[in-house]
Amino acid sequence: MTGILVESVTDTTSDEVAATVAAAAAAARPWAAMSLADRARVLDGIADALDAHAAQLIALAMRETNLAEPRLVGELRRTSFQLRLFAQTVLDGGFLDVRIDDADADWPMGAPRPELRRMNIPLGPVLNFAASNFPFAFSVAGGDTASALAAGCPVIVKANPGHPALSSAVGELIETVLAECGAPRGSFGLIFGRNAGVQALTHPAVAAVAFTGSTAGGRALYDLACGRPVPIPFYGELGSINPVFVTADAARSRAPEIAAGLLTAVSSSAGQLCTKPGLVAVPEQSPVLDELTRTASVPTGEMLNETIAAGFASAVARVREHPEVRVLAGGSPGEALLLVTSTRTVLADRDALMHEMFGPATLLVTYRDNDELLELARSVHGELTVSIFGDHTDDTAHALLSTAAGTAGRVLWNSWPTGLSVTYAQQHGGPYPATTAPATTSVGTAAIARFLRPVAFQSVPDEMLPPQLRIANPLGVPRSVNGARAQ
């Protein structure tokens, strides 16, 4: 794996980008046509390769990102796990969503029903803009790459500038596995540089885009994707403040627990998590505030790189300069910063204060009564998560739960949003501006749906249909027949 020795990576030239996209376009049909077993074998093989080179990859990630070894060890484990989970998803075949309607001359709508056989097929080449804060799990071999390959789509990854050598090394591993498994050349490509990413996004052969990053950068790319002569899906995770609402009852009965959990959620990974709570509502004169005021400084570790550190400093300054915001605790270099203001202040200047600070800081917002708490909750726009700390017998908590479901992709009860699990039922998305596609997720097995589209075959002879749709069901995929589940 020569990529481990890479000291510098140059931007991909225009000609190289064109060649990479052309290769992906040529690979689209043969990669989609590979058997589900072979597709799963590729995903398992990439996971095995990452695990086999874990020590080298983690050392390289530590050098490029300032992340601590234990965090990277866990993240790499998550990355290989989600690759294997997608391999299982592929083998199961349920993601194809096969539906069969037999011809029915007496169909009640008043006209005969033709034979219809419907299934999901891959969209085509996917461009994946890798994230900075998860150099494994949301990067070259991360969830977007895994889910797109699982769907049967070639993938072009635009590497994040925060860890170029690691990206090159992981990309080399993926290409080696694909070649060993007999995948068509072009099933995976890796490009570097901002201009290269824009060129690939606007190339007519690219069929969909996945993005994790800033609101400004994601919105600019989203507009490009929508402005193409043929617009394409843009699955962007942009920004989120992940508000937390603590009821008066919870604040009285569990103040030490809530304060400790908040400090952990804000300081972990130096707050550089898309699910970090950035706004926490607590009652005035709350014992939670007392606990936080008494807490000694909480160390956070280093920021990923200078660019992110500068962005964090700018975001914090924007909030701190408000005359009604004060420091509650912390704020020295290397420790968590807790700011505080009132609900009245936030509601009067929402755009300035409901603002993501991507780093180890959060804004505590005090409320006078339950009506003010609910007004604050209803003022929140699209979020990845909303967390509620309360009691099941509290009517206010029930109202918060209902409001949260209309605002966020994931609603948490008496728990913190960090520590995102890769599962079957996970939802990592939400209304804009959290994401550009609120009906989808970028984490969990449901993420595969982003890169598929349904096709119905009407009255096509059985022998001409894809194997998944044939009467004999040679692949044994789950299917719905005349509205009833069958195998």
C-alpha positions as CSV (number, residue, x, y, z in Angstrom):
1,M,0.0,0.0,0.0
2,T,2.3,2.8,-1.3
3,G,-0.3,5.5,-0.5
4,I,0.7,5.3,3.2
5,L,4.0,6.9,2.2
6,V,2.4,9.8,0.4
7,E,3.6,13.1,1.9
8,S,1.6,15.5,-0.4
9,V,-1.2,15.2,-2.9
10,T,-1.7,17.5,-5.9
11,D,-5.1,18.6,-7.2
12,T,-6.6,16.5,-9.9
13,T,-6.3,18.1,-13.3
14,S,-9.3,18.8,-15.5
15,D,-8.3,16.0,-17.9
16,E,-7.9,13.6,-15.1
17,V,-11.4,14.5,-13.7
18,A,-12.9,14.0,-17.1
19,A,-11.2,10.6,-17.4
20,T,-12.3,9.5,-13.9
21,V,-15.9,10.4,-14.7
22,A,-15.8,8.7,-18.1
23,A,-14.5,5.6,-16.4
24,A,-17.3,5.7,-13.8
25,A,-19.9,6.1,-16.6
26,A,-18.4,3.1,-18.5
27,A,-18.5,1.0,-15.3
28,A,-22.1,1.9,-14.3
29,R,-23.9,-0.9,-16.2
30,P,-21.4,-3.7,-15.6
31,W,-21.1,-2.8,-11.9
32,A,-24.9,-2.7,-11.5
33,A,-25.1,-6.1,-13.3
34,M,-22.7,-7.8,-10.9
35,S,-24.4,-10.4,-8.7
36,L,-25.5,-9.3,-5.3
37,A,-23.1,-11.8,-3.8
38,D,-20.2,-10.3,-5.7
39,R,-21.2,-6.8,-4.7
40,A,-21.4,-7.9,-1.1
41,R,-18.0,-9.5,-1.4
42,V,-16.5,-6.2,-2.5
43,L,-17.9,-4.4,0.6
44,D,-16.7,-7.1,2.9
45,G,-13.3,-7.0,1.2
46,I,-12.9,-3.2,1.7
47,A,-13.8,-3.7,5.4
48,D,-11.2,-6.5,5.7
49,A,-8.6,-4.3,4.0
50,L,-9.2,-1.4,6.4
51,D,-9.0,-3.7,9.4
52,A,-5.8,-5.3,8.1
53,H,-4.1,-1.9,7.7
54,A,-5.6,-0.3,10.8
55,A,-2.4,0.6,12.6
56,Q,-0.9,2.4,9.5
57,L,-4.2,4.2,8.7
58,I,-4.8,5.4,12.2
59,A,-1.2,6.7,12.5
60,L,-1.7,8.6,9.3
61,A,-5.1,10.0,10.5
62,M,-3.5,11.1,13.8
63,R,-0.9,13.0,11.9
64,E,-3.3,14.8,9.6
65,T,-6.3,15.5,11.8
66,N,-5.2,16.0,15.5
67,L,-7.8,13.4,16.5
68,A,-6.8,11.1,19.4
69,E,-6.0,7.4,18.8
70,P,-8.9,6.0,20.8
71,R,-11.4,8.1,18.9
72,L,-9.9,7.0,15.5
73,V,-9.8,3.3,16.6
74,G,-13.5,3.5,17.3
75,E,-14.2,5.3,14.1
76,L,-12.3,2.9,12.0
77,R,-14.2,0.0,13.7
78,R,-17.5,1.8,12.9
79,T,-16.4,2.2,9.2
80,S,-15.6,-1.5,8.6
81,F,-18.8,-2.4,10.5
82,Q,-21.0,-0.3,8.3
83,L,-19.4,-1.7,5.2
84,R,-20.2,-5.2,6.4
85,L,-23.7,-4.1,7.4
86,F,-24.3,-2.9,3.8
87,A,-23.0,-6.2,2.5
88,Q,-25.7,-8.0,4.5
89,T,-28.2,-5.5,3.2
90,V,-27.2,-6.3,-0.4
91,L,-27.4,-10.1,0.2
92,D,-30.9,-9.7,1.8
93,G,-32.2,-8.1,-1.4
94,G,-35.0,-6.2,0.4
95,F,-33.5,-2.9,-0.7
96,L,-34.7,-3.8,-4.3
97,D,-38.3,-3.3,-3.1
98,V,-39.6,-5.9,-5.6
99,R,-43.4,-5.6,-6.2
100,I,-45.4,-7.8,-8.5
101,D,-48.9,-7.3,-9.7
102,D,-50.4,-10.2,-11.7
103,A,-52.7,-9.3,-14.6
104,D,-56.3,-9.0,-13.4
105,A,-59.2,-8.6,-15.8
106,D,-61.5,-7.8,-13.0
107,W,-59.5,-5.1,-11.2
108,P,-62.0,-3.0,-9.3
109,M,-61.0,0.4,-10.7
110,G,-63.1,-0.4,-13.8
111,A,-60.4,-1.4,-16.3
112,P,-58.2,-4.5,-16.5
113,R,-54.9,-4.4,-14.6
114,P,-51.9,-5.3,-16.6
115,E,-49.1,-7.4,-15.2
116,L,-46.6,-5.0,-13.5
117,R,-43.2,-5.9,-12.0
118,R,-41.4,-3.1,-10.2
119,M,-37.9,-2.9,-8.6
120,N,-35.3,-0.4,-7.7
121,I,-32.3,0.0,-9.9
122,P,-29.1,2.1,-9.4
123,L,-29.0,5.7,-10.4
124,G,-25.6,5.7,-11.9
125,P,-22.2,7.3,-11.0
126,V,-22.3,9.0,-7.5
127,L,-20.1,11.9,-6.5
128,N,-19.3,11.9,-2.8
129,F,-17.8,15.0,-1.1
130,A,-16.0,13.6,1.9
131,A,-16.3,15.2,5.3
132,S,-13.4,16.6,7.4
133,N,-14.4,15.6,11.0
134,F,-14.8,11.9,10.4
135,P,-11.7,10.9,8.3
136,F,-12.9,7.3,8.1
137,A,-16.7,7.0,8.7
138,F,-17.7,10.0,6.5
139,S,-14.8,10.0,4.1
140,V,-13.4,7.9,1.3
141,A,-14.6,4.5,2.5
142,G,-17.4,6.0,4.7
143,G,-21.1,5.6,4.7
144,D,-21.9,7.5,1.5
145,T,-19.4,5.4,-0.5
146,A,-20.6,2.2,1.1
147,S,-24.3,2.9,0.5
148,A,-23.7,3.9,-3.1
149,L,-21.5,0.9,-3.9
150,A,-24.2,-1.3,-2.2
151,A,-26.8,0.2,-4.4
152,G,-24.8,-0.7,-7.5
153,C,-23.5,2.7,-8.3
154,P,-19.9,3.6,-9.2
155,V,-18.5,6.1,-6.8
156,I,-16.2,9.1,-7.3
157,V,-15.0,10.6,-4.0
158,K,-13.9,14.2,-3.8
159,A,-11.3,13.9,-1.0
160,N,-11.5,16.3,1.9
161,P,-8.4,18.7,2.1
162,G,-8.1,18.0,5.8
163,H,-6.7,14.5,5.3
164,P,-5.3,14.1,1.8
165,A,-2.7,11.4,2.4
166,L,-5.1,9.3,4.4
167,S,-7.6,9.7,1.6
168,S,-5.1,8.5,-1.0
169,A,-4.1,5.5,1.1
170,V,-7.8,4.4,1.7
171,G,-8.6,5.0,-2.0
172,E,-5.7,2.7,-3.0
173,L,-7.1,0.0,-0.7
174,I,-10.5,0.3,-2.3
175,E,-9.2,0.1,-5.8
176,T,-7.1,-3.0,-4.9
177,V,-10.1,-4.8,-3.5
178,L,-12.3,-3.9,-6.5
179,A,-9.6,-5.3,-8.9
180,E,-9.2,-8.5,-6.9
181,C,-13.0,-9.0,-6.9
182,G,-13.3,-8.5,-10.7
183,A,-15.2,-5.2,-10.5
184,P,-15.1,-3.1,-13.7
185,R,-12.4,-0.4,-13.9
186,G,-13.9,2.9,-12.9
187,S,-16.2,1.5,-10.2
188,F,-14.3,3.8,-7.8
189,G,-12.4,7.0,-8.4
190,L,-10.7,9.6,-6.2
191,I,-10.2,13.2,-7.0
192,F,-8.6,16.1,-5.2
193,G,-9.2,19.9,-5.2
194,R,-12.2,22.3,-5.1
195,N,-12.2,22.8,-8.9
196,A,-12.1,19.1,-9.5
197,G,-15.2,18.6,-7.3
198,V,-17.1,21.3,-9.1
199,Q,-16.1,19.9,-12.5
200,A,-17.3,16.4,-11.6
201,L,-20.5,17.7,-10.1
202,T,-21.4,19.5,-13.4
203,H,-20.4,16.6,-15.6
204,P,-23.5,15.1,-17.3
205,A,-22.5,11.5,-16.5
206,V,-22.7,12.1,-12.7
207,A,-26.2,11.0,-11.5
208,A,-26.3,12.0,-7.8
209,V,-24.2,13.8,-5.2
210,A,-23.6,13.2,-1.5
211,F,-22.2,15.9,0.7
212,T,-21.3,16.5,4.3
213,G,-20.0,19.9,5.3
214,S,-20.8,23.5,5.9
215,T,-24.1,25.2,5.1
216,A,-22.5,27.7,2.8
217,G,-20.4,25.2,0.8
218,G,-23.2,22.7,0.6
219,R,-25.8,25.2,-0.5
220,A,-23.4,26.4,-3.3
221,L,-23.0,22.9,-4.6
222,Y,-26.7,22.2,-4.2
223,D,-27.5,25.1,-6.4
224,L,-25.0,23.9,-9.0
225,A,-26.6,20.4,-9.0
226,C,-30.1,22.0,-9.4
227,G,-28.9,24.4,-12.0
228,R,-27.6,21.7,-14.4
229,P,-29.4,21.3,-17.7
230,V,-30.5,18.0,-16.2
231,P,-30.8,18.5,-12.4
232,I,-29.6,15.6,-10.2
233,P,-30.3,14.6,-6.6
234,F,-28.1,16.4,-4.1
235,Y,-28.0,14.7,-0.7
236,G,-26.4,17.3,1.5
237,E,-25.9,17.3,5.2
238,L,-25.3,21.0,6.0
239,G,-25.7,22.5,9.5
240,S,-27.6,21.9,12.7
241,I,-27.7,23.3,16.2
242,N,-29.4,20.2,17.6
243,P,-31.4,22.0,20.3
244,V,-32.0,20.4,23.7
245,F,-35.1,21.3,25.8
246,V,-35.0,20.6,29.5
247,T,-38.3,20.8,31.3
248,A,-38.6,22.4,34.8
249,D,-39.2,19.0,36.4
250,A,-36.2,17.4,34.8
251,A,-34.0,20.4,35.7
252,R,-35.0,20.0,39.4
253,S,-34.7,16.2,39.7
254,R,-31.7,15.5,37.5
255,A,-29.5,18.6,37.3
256,P,-26.1,16.9,38.0
257,E,-26.8,14.2,35.4
258,I,-27.9,16.7,32.8
259,A,-25.0,19.0,33.4
260,A,-22.5,16.1,33.2
261,G,-24.0,14.8,30.0
262,L,-24.0,18.2,28.4
263,L,-20.4,18.8,29.1
264,T,-19.5,15.4,27.6
265,A,-21.6,16.1,24.5
266,V,-20.0,19.5,23.9
267,S,-16.4,18.6,24.6
268,S,-16.1,15.2,22.9
269,S,-14.1,15.4,19.7
270,A,-13.6,19.1,20.5
271,G,-17.3,19.6,19.7
272,Q,-16.6,18.9,16.0
273,L,-19.7,16.7,15.5
274,C,-22.7,17.5,13.4
275,T,-24.9,16.3,16.3
276,K,-23.3,18.4,19.0
277,P,-26.0,20.2,21.0
278,G,-25.5,23.9,20.2
279,L,-28.5,25.3,22.1
280,V,-29.8,24.1,25.5
281,A,-33.0,25.5,27.0
282,V,-33.2,25.4,30.8
283,P,-35.5,27.2,33.3
284,E,-34.3,30.5,34.8
285,Q,-32.6,30.0,38.2
286,S,-32.0,26.4,37.1
287,P,-30.0,24.0,39.2
288,V,-28.5,22.9,35.9
289,L,-26.9,26.3,35.5
290,D,-25.6,26.1,39.0
291,E,-24.0,22.8,38.3
292,L,-22.4,24.1,35.1
293,T,-21.1,27.2,36.9
294,R,-19.4,25.1,39.6
295,T,-17.8,22.8,37.0
296,A,-14.1,23.1,36.5
297,S,-12.8,23.6,33.0
298,V,-13.5,20.7,30.7
299,P,-10.7,19.9,28.2
300,T,-11.6,19.4,24.6
301,G,-8.5,18.5,22.7
302,E,-7.3,20.2,19.5
303,M,-9.4,21.3,16.6
304,L,-9.0,19.3,13.4
305,N,-7.1,21.9,11.5
306,E,-6.6,25.6,11.2
307,T,-9.4,26.2,8.8
308,I,-12.0,24.6,11.1
309,A,-10.5,26.4,14.1
310,A,-10.8,29.7,12.3
311,G,-14.4,29.0,11.4
312,F,-15.2,28.1,14.9
313,A,-13.7,31.3,16.3
314,S,-15.7,33.3,13.8
315,A,-19.0,31.6,14.7
316,V,-18.3,32.0,18.5
317,A,-17.5,35.7,18.0
318,R,-20.7,36.2,16.2
319,V,-22.7,34.9,19.2
320,R,-20.5,36.4,21.9
321,E,-20.7,39.9,20.5
322,H,-24.4,40.0,21.2
323,P,-24.9,42.4,24.1
324,E,-27.3,40.0,25.9
325,V,-25.0,37.0,25.7
326,R,-22.5,36.3,28.5
327,V,-20.0,33.6,29.3
328,L,-21.2,31.1,31.9
329,A,-18.1,29.0,32.1
330,G,-15.0,28.0,30.2
331,G,-13.7,29.5,27.0
332,S,-9.9,29.4,27.5
333,P,-8.0,27.6,24.7
334,G,-8.5,23.9,24.8
335,E,-11.7,23.9,27.0
336,A,-15.4,23.9,26.4
337,L,-17.2,27.3,26.2
338,L,-20.7,27.7,27.8
339,L,-22.6,30.9,26.8
340,V,-25.9,32.0,28.3
341,T,-28.8,34.3,27.3
342,S,-32.5,34.4,27.6
343,T,-35.3,33.0,25.4
344,R,-36.6,36.5,24.9
345,T,-33.2,37.5,23.4
346,V,-33.1,34.5,21.1
347,L,-36.6,35.0,19.8
348,A,-35.8,38.7,19.1
349,D,-32.7,37.9,17.2
350,R,-33.1,34.4,16.0
351,D,-30.7,34.5,13.0
352,A,-27.8,35.8,15.0
353,L,-28.1,33.4,17.9
354,M,-29.5,30.2,16.4
355,H,-26.2,29.8,14.7
356,E,-24.1,26.7,14.5
357,M,-20.8,26.9,16.3
358,F,-18.9,23.9,15.0
359,G,-16.6,23.2,17.9
360,P,-16.7,23.0,21.7
361,A,-19.3,25.6,22.6
362,T,-23.0,25.8,23.3
363,L,-25.5,28.5,24.1
364,L,-27.6,28.0,27.3
365,V,-31.0,29.7,26.9
366,T,-33.1,30.4,29.9
367,Y,-36.9,30.5,29.9
368,R,-39.4,31.9,32.4
369,D,-42.3,29.5,32.0
370,N,-43.6,26.6,29.9
371,D,-45.3,28.9,27.4
372,E,-41.9,30.6,26.6
373,L,-40.2,27.2,26.4
374,L,-42.8,26.0,23.8
375,E,-42.5,29.2,21.9
376,L,-38.7,28.7,21.6
377,A,-39.2,25.1,20.5
378,R,-41.6,26.2,17.8
379,S,-39.2,28.8,16.5
380,V,-36.6,26.2,15.6
381,H,-36.1,25.4,11.9
382,G,-34.9,22.1,10.3
383,E,-32.5,20.1,12.5
384,L,-30.7,16.8,12.5
385,T,-31.8,16.2,16.1
386,V,-34.0,17.6,18.9
387,S,-33.5,16.3,22.4
388,I,-36.0,16.5,25.2
389,F,-35.3,15.9,28.9
390,G,-38.5,15.5,30.8
391,D,-41.0,13.1,32.4
392,H,-43.6,11.1,30.6
393,T,-46.4,12.5,32.8
394,D,-45.5,16.1,31.9
395,D,-47.9,17.7,29.4
396,T,-45.1,20.1,28.4
397,A,-42.8,17.3,27.5
398,H,-45.5,15.7,25.3
399,A,-46.0,19.1,23.5
400,L,-42.2,19.3,23.0
401,L,-42.1,15.8,21.6
402,S,-44.8,16.6,19.0
403,T,-43.1,19.9,18.0
404,A,-39.8,18.2,17.7
405,A,-41.1,15.6,15.3
406,G,-42.0,18.4,12.9
407,T,-38.6,19.9,13.1
408,A,-35.9,17.2,13.2
409,G,-35.0,13.9,11.7
410,R,-34.2,12.3,15.0
411,V,-36.0,13.0,18.3
412,L,-34.3,11.9,21.5
413,W,-35.8,11.4,24.9
414,N,-33.6,11.9,28.0
415,S,-30.5,11.3,26.0
416,W,-27.8,13.2,24.1
417,P,-27.6,13.3,20.2
418,T,-23.9,12.5,19.9
419,G,-22.7,8.9,19.5
420,L,-24.7,8.3,16.3
421,S,-25.3,4.5,15.8
422,V,-25.3,2.7,12.5
423,T,-28.4,0.6,12.5
424,Y,-31.4,-0.4,10.4
425,A,-33.8,2.2,11.8
426,Q,-31.4,5.1,12.1
427,Q,-32.4,8.5,10.6
428,H,-29.6,11.0,10.1
429,G,-31.3,13.8,8.2
430,G,-33.9,16.5,8.7
431,P,-35.7,19.4,7.1
432,Y,-33.7,22.2,5.5
433,P,-31.2,23.6,6.5
434,A,-30.1,20.5,8.3
435,T,-30.2,18.6,4.9
436,T,-31.3,19.2,1.4
437,A,-33.2,16.0,1.2
438,P,-35.3,15.5,4.4
439,A,-36.9,12.2,3.2
440,T,-33.5,10.4,3.3
441,T,-30.8,9.4,5.7
442,S,-27.0,9.4,5.4
443,V,-26.5,6.9,8.2
444,G,-27.9,3.4,8.6
445,T,-29.0,0.8,6.0
446,A,-31.8,3.0,4.7
447,A,-29.1,5.3,3.2
448,I,-29.0,2.9,0.2
449,A,-32.3,4.3,-1.0
450,R,-30.8,7.6,-2.0
451,F,-29.0,6.0,-4.9
452,L,-31.8,3.9,-6.3
453,R,-34.9,4.7,-8.5
454,P,-37.9,2.4,-9.2
455,V,-38.7,1.0,-12.6
456,A,-41.9,-0.9,-13.5
457,F,-41.9,-3.4,-16.3
458,Q,-45.4,-3.9,-17.8
459,S,-46.4,-7.1,-19.6
460,V,-42.7,-8.0,-20.3
461,P,-42.1,-11.7,-21.0
462,D,-40.6,-13.5,-17.9
463,E,-37.4,-14.6,-19.6
464,M,-36.7,-11.0,-20.6
465,L,-37.0,-9.6,-17.1
466,P,-34.1,-9.1,-14.6
467,P,-33.7,-12.2,-12.4
468,Q,-35.1,-10.4,-9.4
469,L,-38.4,-10.1,-11.1
470,R,-38.8,-13.5,-12.7
471,I,-41.6,-15.8,-11.5
472,A,-39.2,-18.4,-10.2
473,N,-37.4,-15.8,-8.1
474,P,-34.0,-17.4,-8.6
475,L,-32.2,-15.1,-6.2
476,G,-34.8,-15.5,-3.5
477,V,-35.2,-11.8,-2.9
478,P,-38.1,-10.6,-0.7
479,R,-41.0,-9.4,-2.8
480,S,-44.6,-8.2,-2.6
481,V,-47.1,-10.1,-4.8
482,N,-50.5,-8.6,-5.3
483,G,-50.0,-6.5,-2.2
484,A,-49.0,-9.4,0.0
485,R,-45.5,-10.1,1.3
486,A,-43.9,-13.2,-0.3
487,Q,-40.5,-14.8,-0.8
